[in-house]
């Protein structure tokens, strides 16, 4: 069933509910926006990959606050619990994305009022350990999107598997993301649109004798060429030759590089480079040498973990904060 569903999905601007690809935690944003294998105890990372949900996250709460240009804001909340009877981890998550207030007009331009478009997702995650080193995770998502008088809902699933070798400080993960369908469309009689399906593979290596951890993540493995191409724009505003990319460029746009500097048990610095984002943003006369780069830090206190992430989208910076703590005030 999963294979059949995956083969029919698309990506980029052709998919509905594309906000599902938005990072829900500051650490994830700081690592380039896509990372499914980072070694650590951050519940926010498990929101993105259920195979990273572990028993030591029991009663951990992860909150996230995202602020961007033009009033766009995102709030995330995740909580996790461990069931000893079945040796299973369960987590509940919420992602709410608000686009601010937008003026509503008629075709003649007369102002009718304002509306507040928003998207939100409710999800439940499960993970289970298999033979000590293997973790299997499943996420079920209910999706709701509301843009004025237009509403749509959907149902999606993530399936992940992770292998952790503690002796070699190595973790490898595979994730099939956003398998599912629309339950209702924005226009009742319209055909259902496809979800932003994504096959991801990631590897993280922590150095034994140096305070560094490196990750390499490949995304959208189900399609080779994921570069966006708008022939009409190229013909009217640009040069079509600019979009003729070679094989190496097409491969690189699948990759996200990230590193973590573990200065101490209490302080971390994270950085990432998302080559697809860089390629998309460096269009024509709007280039910025820092497009695609992200940066963040983590202050890991005994009972509270504070994380911050930022990065450029053209001339705009985003700001994302995450707070992690234990529900009963225990040490993280």
For each residue, the residues with C-beta under 8 A, 3 or more apart:
1: 4 5
2: 5 6 159 176 179
3: 6 7
4: 1 7 8
5: 1 2 8 9 179 180 181 197
6: 2 3 9 176 179 197 199 222
7: 3 4 222
8: 4 5 194
9: 5 6 15 178 179 194 195 196 197 222
10: 14 15 194 197
11: 14 15 196 197 198 220 223 226
12: 15 18 196 226 228
13: 18 228
14: 10 11 194
15: 9 10 11 12 18 193 194 195 196 197
16: 145 152 154 182 193 194 195 196
17: 20 119 143 145 152 154 156 178 195 196
18: 12 13 15 21 196
19: 22 95 97 119
20: 17 121 141 143 156 177 178 195 196
21: 18 178 196 198
22: 19 66 74 95 97
23: 28 29 33 34 48 309 320
24: 28 44 47 48 64 74 76 78 93 95
25: 28 29 42 44 45 47 48 62 64 76 307 320 322
26: 29 30 44 64 296 307 308 309 320 321 322
27: 30 31 38 40 42 44 45 270 296 298 307 309 322
28: 23 24 25 31 33 34 35 44 45 48 309
29: 23 25 26 33 66 294 296 309 311 318 320
30: 26 27 258 270 271 272 294 295 296 297 307 308 309 310 311
31: 27 28 34 35 38 215 256 258 260 270 271 272 294 296
32: 35 217 256 257 258 272 273 274 277 292 294
33: 23 28 29 256 272 274 277 294
34: 23 28 31 200 217 219 256 274
35: 28 31 32 38 45 48 202 204 215 217 256 258 272
36: 48 49 51 52 160 162 173 174 175 200 201 202 217
37: 49 52 162 171 172 173 202 203 204 215 217
38: 27 31 35 42 45 52 171 204 213 215 258 260
39: 164 169 171 204 206 213
40: 27 45
41: 54 56 57 60 332
42: 25 27 38 45 46 62 305 307 324
43: 46 47 53 57 60 61 62 78 79 80 91 324
44: 24 25 26 27 28 47 48 62 64 76 78 307 322 324
45: 25 27 28 35 38 40 42 48 49 52
46: 42 43 49 50 52 53 54 57 78 80 91 125 127 137
47: 24 25 43 44 62 76 78 91 93 95 123 125
48: 23 24 25 28 35 36 44 45 52
49: 36 37 45 46 52 137 158 160 162 173 175
50: 46 53 91 125 126 127 137 138 139 158 159 160
51: 36 127 135 136 137 160 161 162 173 175
52: 36 37 38 45 46 48 49 127 135 137 160 162 173
53: 43 46 50 57 80 89 91 125 126 127 135 137
54: 41 46 57 89 127 135
55: 58 82 87 89 129
56: 41
57: 41 43 46 53 54 60 80 82 89 91
58: 55 80 81 82 89
59: 79 80 81 326 327 328 330
60: 41 43 57 79 80 324 325 326 327 332
61: 43 77 78 79 324 325 326 327
62: 25 42 43 44 47 76 77 78 79 322 323 324
63: 75 76 77 78 322 323 324
64: 24 25 26 44 74 75 76 77 320 321 322
65: 73 74 75 76 320 321 322
66: 22 29 73 74 75 76 318 319 320
67: 72 73 318 319 320
68: 72 73 74 313 316 318 319
69: 72 313 316
70: 100
71: 98 99 100 101
72: 67 68 69 97 98 99 100
73: 65 66 67 68 97 98 100
74: 22 24 64 65 66 68 95 96 97 98 320
75: 63 64 65 66 94 95 96
76: 24 25 44 47 62 63 64 65 66 93 94 95 96 322
77: 61 62 63 64 93 94
78: 24 43 44 46 47 61 62 63 91 92 93 94
79: 43 59 60 61 62 91 92 93 327
80: 43 46 53 57 58 59 60 89 90 91 125
81: 58 59 89 90 91
82: 55 57 58 88 89 90
83: 86 87 88 89 90
84: 87
85:
86: 83 128
87: 55 83 84 128 129
88: 82 83 126 127 128
89: 53 54 55 57 58 80 81 82 83 125 126 127 128
90: 80 81 82 83 124 125 126
91: 43 46 47 50 53 57 78 79 80 81 124 125 126
92: 78 79 122 123 124 125
93: 24 47 76 77 78 79 121 122 123 124 125
94: 75 76 77 78 120 121 122 123
95: 19 22 24 47 74 75 76 120 121 123
96: 74 75 76 118 119 120
97: 19 22 72 73 74 118 119 120
98: 71 72 73 74 116 117 118
99: 71 72 102 116 117 118
100: 70 71 72 73 116
101: 71 114 115 116
102: 99 114 115 116 117
103: 111 113 114
104: 111 112 113 114 115 148
105: 108 109 110 111 112
106: 109 110 112
107:
108: 105
109: 105 106
110: 105 106
111: 103 104 105
112: 104 105 106
113: 103 104
114: 101 102 103 104
115: 101 102 104 147 148
116: 98 99 100 101 102
117: 98 99 102 146 147 148
118: 96 97 98 99 145 146
119: 17 19 96 97 143 144 145 146
120: 94 95 96 97 143 144
121: 20 93 94 95 141 142 143 144
122: 92 93 94 141 142
123: 47 92 93 94 95 139 140 141 142
124: 90 91 92 93 139 140
125: 46 47 50 53 80 89 90 91 92 93 137 138 139
126: 50 53 88 89 90 91 137 138 139
127: 46 50 51 52 53 54 88 89 135 136 137 138
128: 86 87 88 89 135 136 137
129: 55 87 132 134 135
130: 134 135 136
131: 134
132: 129
133: 163 164 165
134: 129 130 131 161 162 163
135: 51 52 53 54 127 128 129 130 161 162 163 164
136: 51 127 128 130 160 161
137: 46 49 50 51 52 53 125 126 127 128 158 159 160 161 162
138: 50 125 126 127 157 158 159 160
139: 50 123 124 125 126 157 158 159 160
140: 123 124 155 156 157
141: 20 121 122 123 154 155 156 157 158 178 180
142: 121 122 123 153 154 155
143: 17 20 119 120 121 153 154 155 156
144: 119 120 121 151 152 153
145: 16 17 118 119 151 152 153 154 186
146: 117 118 119 150 151
147: 115 117 150 151 186
148: 104 115 117
149:
150: 146 147 186 187
151: 144 145 146 147 184 186
152: 16 17 144 145 182 184 185 186
153: 142 143 144 145 182 183 184
154: 16 17 141 142 143 145 180 181 182 183 195
155: 140 141 142 143 180 181 183
156: 17 20 140 141 143 178 179 180 181 195
157: 138 139 140 141 178 179 180
158: 49 50 137 138 139 141 175 176 177 178 179
159: 2 50 137 138 139 175 176 179
160: 36 49 50 51 52 136 137 138 139 173 174 175 176
161: 51 134 135 136 137 173 174
162: 36 37 49 51 52 134 135 137 171 172 173 174
163: 133 134 135 171 172 173
164: 39 133 135 170 171
165: 133 168 169 170 171
166: 169
167:
168: 165
169: 39 165 166 205 206 207 208
170: 164 165 203 204 205 206
171: 37 38 39 162 163 164 165 203 204
172: 37 162 163 201 202 203 204
173: 36 37 49 51 52 160 161 162 163 200 201 202 203
174: 36 160 161 162 199 200 201 202
175: 36 49 51 158 159 160 198 199 200 201 202
176: 2 6 158 159 160 179 197 198 199 200
177: 20 158 197 198 199 200
178: 9 17 20 21 141 156 157 158 195 196 197 198
179: 2 5 6 9 156 157 158 159 176 195 197
180: 5 141 154 155 156 157 195
181: 5 154 155 156 192 195
182: 16 152 153 154 185 192 193 195
183: 153 154 155
184: 151 152 153 188
185: 152 182 188 190 191 192 193
186: 145 147 150 151 152 190
187: 150 190
188: 184 185
189:
190: 185 186 187
191: 185
192: 181 182 185
193: 15 16 182 185
194: 8 9 10 14 15 16 197
195: 9 15 16 17 20 154 156 178 179 180 181 182
196: 9 11 12 15 16 17 18 20 21 178
197: 5 6 9 10 11 15 176 177 178 179 194 222
198: 11 21 175 176 177 178 219 220 222
199: 6 174 175 176 177 219 220 221 222
200: 34 36 173 174 175 176 177 217 218 219 220 221
201: 36 172 173 174 175 217 218 221
202: 35 36 37 172 173 174 175 215 216 217 218
203: 37 170 171 172 173 215 216 217
204: 35 37 38 39 170 171 172 213 214 215
205: 169 170 213 214 215
206: 39 169 170 212 213
207: 169 210 211 212 213 214
208: 169
209:
210: 207
211: 207 261 262 263
212: 206 207 259 260 261 262
213: 38 39 204 205 206 207 259 260 262
214: 204 205 207 257 258 259 260
215: 31 35 37 38 202 203 204 205 256 257 258 259 260
216: 202 203 255 256 257 258
217: 32 34 35 36 37 200 201 202 203 255 256 258
218: 200 201 202 221 254 255 256
219: 34 198 199 200 254 256 276
220: 11 198 199 200 223 226 254 276
221: 199 200 201 218 254
222: 6 7 9 197 198 199
223: 11 220 226
224: 250
225: 250
226: 11 12 220 223 250 253 254 276
227: 243 245 249 250 253 279
228: 12 13 280
229: 234 243
230: 233 234
231: 234 235 240
232: 235 236
233: 230 236 237 238
234: 229 230 231 237 238 239 240 242 243
235: 231 232 240
236: 232 233
237: 233 234 284
238: 233 234 242 283 284
239: 234 242
240: 231 234 235 243 244
241: 244
242: 234 238 239 284
243: 227 229 234 240
244: 240 241
245: 227 249 250
246: 249 250
247: 250 251
248: 251 252
249: 227 245 246 252 253 279
250: 224 225 226 227 245 246 247 253 254
251: 247 248 254 255
252: 248 249 255 275
253: 226 227 249 250 275 276 279
254: 218 219 220 221 226 250 251 275 276
255: 216 217 218 251 252 275
256: 31 32 33 34 35 215 216 217 218 219 272 273 274 275 276
257: 32 214 215 216 272 273 275
258: 30 31 32 35 38 214 215 216 217 270 271 272 273
259: 212 213 214 215 270 271 272
260: 31 38 212 213 214 215 268 269 270
261: 211 212 268 269 270 271
262: 211 212 213 268
263: 211 267 268 269
264: 267
265: 300
266: 299 300 301
267: 263 264 297 298 299 300
268: 260 261 262 263 297 298 300
269: 260 261 263 295 296 297 298
270: 27 30 31 258 259 260 261 294 295 296 297 298 309
271: 30 31 258 259 261 293 294 295 296
272: 30 31 32 33 35 256 257 258 259 293 294 295
273: 32 256 257 258 278 292 293 294
274: 32 33 34 256 277 278 292 294
275: 252 253 254 255 256 257 278 279 292
276: 219 220 226 253 254 256 279 280 292
277: 32 33 274 280 281 291 292
278: 273 274 275 281 282 291 292 293
279: 227 249 253 275 276 282 292
280: 228 276 277 283
281: 277 278 286 287 288 291 292 312 313 314
282: 278 279 286 287 288 291 292
283: 238 280 286 287
284: 237 238 242 287
285:
286: 281 282 283 314
287: 281 282 283 284 291
288: 281 282 291 312 314 315
289:
290: 293 311 312
291: 277 278 281 282 287 288 312 313 314
292: 32 273 274 275 276 277 278 279 281 282 311 312
293: 271 272 273 278 290 311 312
294: 29 30 31 32 33 270 271 272 273 274 309 310 311
295: 30 269 270 271 272 309 310 311
296: 26 27 29 30 31 269 270 271 307 308 309 310 320
297: 30 267 268 269 270 307 308
298: 27 267 268 269 270 305 306 307 308
299: 266 267 305 306 307
300: 265 266 267 268 305 306 332
301: 266 304 305 306
302: 331 332
303: 325 326 329 330 331 332
304: 301 323 324 325 332
305: 42 298 299 300 301 322 323 324 325 332
306: 298 299 300 301 321 322 323
307: 25 26 27 30 42 44 296 297 298 299 321 322 323 324
308: 26 30 296 297 298 319 320 321 322
309: 23 26 27 28 29 30 270 294 295 296 318 319 320 322
310: 30 294 295 296 317 318 319 320
311: 29 30 290 292 293 294 295 317 318
312: 281 288 290 291 292 293 315 316 317
313: 68 69 281 291 316 317 318
314: 281 286 288 291
315: 288 312
316: 68 69 312 313
317: 310 311 312 313
318: 29 66 67 68 309 310 311 313
319: 66 67 68 308 309 310
320: 23 25 26 29 64 65 66 67 74 296 308 309 310
321: 26 64 65 306 307 308
322: 25 26 27 44 62 63 64 65 76 305 306 307 308 309
323: 62 63 304 305 306 307
324: 42 43 44 60 61 62 63 304 305 307 332
325: 60 61 303 304 305 329 332
326: 59 60 61 303 329 330 331 332
327: 59 60 61 79
328: 59
329: 303 325 326
330: 59 303 326
331: 302 303 326
332: 41 60 300 302 303 304 305 324 325 326
